[in-house]
Amino acid sequence: MSKNTIMFEGFKDNQLDKKETLMEIYNALNERGYNAIDQIVGYLTSGDPSYITSYNNARSLILKMDRDELLEEILVSYLDNIKK
């Protein structure tokens, strides 16, 4: 019997590609006929996951992401685009 313990690294938020995930959520909302921007803003400001459809697992995806980190990512991307 081996005495070495193998450490399992579980799923981490930083393993998600936030941009790709956000686009999947955006696309799912659009496919269901929602105004995706309004819905995502509603979720980000309130924290209420009911703003995000469960279609194509979008709600589960957004709940795996930290809202503050997501807002930071969006702001950085926005400001980077302004600089160009």
C-alpha positions as a Markdown table, in Angstrom:
| # | Residue | x | y | z |
|---|---|---|---|---|
| 1 | Met | 0.0 | 0.0 | 0.0 |
| 2 | Ser | 1.4 | 3.3 | -1.0 |
| 3 | Lys | 1.8 | 6.1 | 1.6 |
| 4 | Asn | 1.9 | 8.8 | -1.0 |
| 5 | Thr | -1.2 | 10.9 | -1.3 |
| 6 | Ile | -2.1 | 12.4 | -4.6 |
| 7 | Met | -3.7 | 15.8 | -4.3 |
| 8 | Phe | -6.7 | 16.4 | -6.6 |
| 9 | Glu | -7.0 | 19.9 | -7.9 |
| 10 | Gly | -10.7 | 20.6 | -8.3 |
| 11 | Phe | -12.3 | 22.9 | -10.8 |
| 12 | Lys | -11.1 | 26.5 | -10.3 |
| 13 | Asp | -12.7 | 29.7 | -11.6 |
| 14 | Asn | -9.5 | 30.8 | -13.2 |
| 15 | Gln | -9.6 | 27.7 | -15.4 |
| 16 | Leu | -12.6 | 29.1 | -17.1 |
| 17 | Asp | -11.9 | 31.2 | -20.1 |
| 18 | Lys | -14.1 | 34.1 | -19.0 |
| 19 | Lys | -14.4 | 35.7 | -22.4 |
| 20 | Glu | -15.5 | 32.5 | -24.1 |
| 21 | Thr | -17.9 | 31.7 | -21.3 |
| 22 | Leu | -19.4 | 35.1 | -21.4 |
| 23 | Met | -19.9 | 34.7 | -25.2 |
| 24 | Glu | -21.6 | 31.4 | -24.6 |
| 25 | Ile | -24.0 | 33.0 | -22.1 |
| 26 | Tyr | -24.6 | 36.0 | -24.4 |
| 27 | Asn | -25.4 | 33.6 | -27.3 |
| 28 | Ala | -27.7 | 31.5 | -25.2 |
| 29 | Leu | -29.6 | 34.7 | -24.1 |
| 30 | Asn | -29.9 | 35.9 | -27.7 |
| 31 | Glu | -31.1 | 32.5 | -29.0 |
| 32 | Arg | -33.9 | 32.6 | -26.4 |
| 33 | Gly | -34.9 | 36.1 | -27.6 |
| 34 | Tyr | -33.6 | 38.1 | -24.7 |
| 35 | Asn | -31.7 | 41.4 | -24.8 |
| 36 | Ala | -28.4 | 39.7 | -23.7 |
| 37 | Ile | -26.7 | 42.9 | -22.5 |
| 38 | Asp | -29.7 | 44.0 | -20.4 |
| 39 | Gln | -29.9 | 40.5 | -18.8 |
| 40 | Ile | -26.2 | 40.2 | -18.1 |
| 41 | Val | -26.1 | 43.8 | -16.6 |
| 42 | Gly | -29.2 | 42.8 | -14.5 |
| 43 | Tyr | -27.3 | 39.8 | -13.1 |
| 44 | Leu | -24.1 | 41.6 | -12.5 |
| 45 | Thr | -25.8 | 44.5 | -10.6 |
| 46 | Ser | -28.2 | 42.3 | -8.6 |
| 47 | Gly | -26.6 | 38.9 | -8.3 |
| 48 | Asp | -29.9 | 37.3 | -9.2 |
| 49 | Pro | -29.2 | 34.3 | -11.4 |
| 50 | Ser | -32.8 | 34.4 | -12.8 |
| 51 | Tyr | -31.6 | 37.1 | -15.2 |
| 52 | Ile | -29.7 | 34.4 | -17.0 |
| 53 | Thr | -31.5 | 31.6 | -18.9 |
| 54 | Ser | -30.8 | 28.0 | -18.1 |
| 55 | Tyr | -30.8 | 27.3 | -21.8 |
| 56 | Asn | -27.5 | 25.7 | -23.0 |
| 57 | Asn | -26.4 | 25.7 | -19.3 |
| 58 | Ala | -25.8 | 29.5 | -19.3 |
| 59 | Arg | -27.0 | 30.0 | -15.7 |
| 60 | Ser | -24.7 | 27.3 | -14.4 |
| 61 | Leu | -21.8 | 28.8 | -16.4 |
| 62 | Ile | -22.3 | 32.3 | -15.0 |
| 63 | Leu | -22.6 | 31.0 | -11.5 |
| 64 | Lys | -19.2 | 29.4 | -11.7 |
| 65 | Met | -17.6 | 32.8 | -12.3 |
| 66 | Asp | -17.0 | 35.4 | -9.6 |
| 67 | Arg | -19.1 | 38.5 | -10.3 |
| 68 | Asp | -16.3 | 40.9 | -9.2 |
| 69 | Glu | -13.7 | 39.1 | -11.4 |
| 70 | Leu | -16.1 | 39.2 | -14.3 |
| 71 | Leu | -16.8 | 42.9 | -13.9 |
| 72 | Glu | -13.0 | 43.5 | -13.7 |
| 73 | Glu | -12.4 | 41.5 | -16.9 |
| 74 | Ile | -15.1 | 43.4 | -18.7 |
| 75 | Leu | -13.8 | 46.8 | -17.6 |
| 76 | Val | -10.2 | 45.9 | -18.5 |
| 77 | Ser | -11.3 | 44.7 | -21.9 |
| 78 | Tyr | -13.4 | 47.9 | -22.5 |
| 79 | Leu | -10.6 | 50.2 | -21.4 |
| 80 | Asp | -8.1 | 48.3 | -23.6 |
| 81 | Asn | -10.3 | 48.8 | -26.6 |
| 82 | Ile | -10.6 | 52.5 | -25.9 |
| 83 | Lys | -6.8 | 52.9 | -25.8 |
| 84 | Lys | -6.5 | 51.4 | -29.4 |
